[in-house]
């Protein structure tokens, strides 16, 4: 299995990162993609992927950072960090997040488009985050894809009808994390039943959104197996089948 999205640079892993990666291996997780939220994190991310052979990275600026700082990040800000490093396999996470504020909505949108252009220039897939912003996010994805195609994964997939249609129409990928295991996540679980398997990825989004029985505690890549087991049950497949399908999809998307 591959954990396609987590945040190993988070301080909650600082004291035991080698053990966290070993725990993942013991639980069948062969590779991990660690995703940064700010360009300030790139040195930490770069150190991690140099230290651990099976860890790859995605580099970008999370929309919450834009909303908090009021800064805009364009192609010229992103590109220097991703040149000549084959272990940086994606751009992001990026997207739109209007959950707490829309004071800098325009800069969120501009930064999102800058990340899309970086994805086009490098051929690396885009890791998309959207929260309380599906209408705007989907509109941008359609408009930008029409100008020139790019690859993308909708991470921490919520299962909304707009996102489902976008994934299918644009042949994007999508990933489920701990939310698919929660008792009250009927919308997400219903999407899990019907979405195309050839675009499905696994993720933990660790240290956030830990699945049962670890809810409220630190999430980590080892729990990818719990998410895969939940998806297998929902889809009526075996754990081995979900492992094979999602590993193939993840390797294809990120070229690992």
Order of alpha helices (4+ residues) and beta strands (2+ residues): beta-alpha-beta-alpha-beta-alpha-alpha-beta-alpha-beta-alpha-beta-alpha-beta-alpha-beta-alpha-alpha
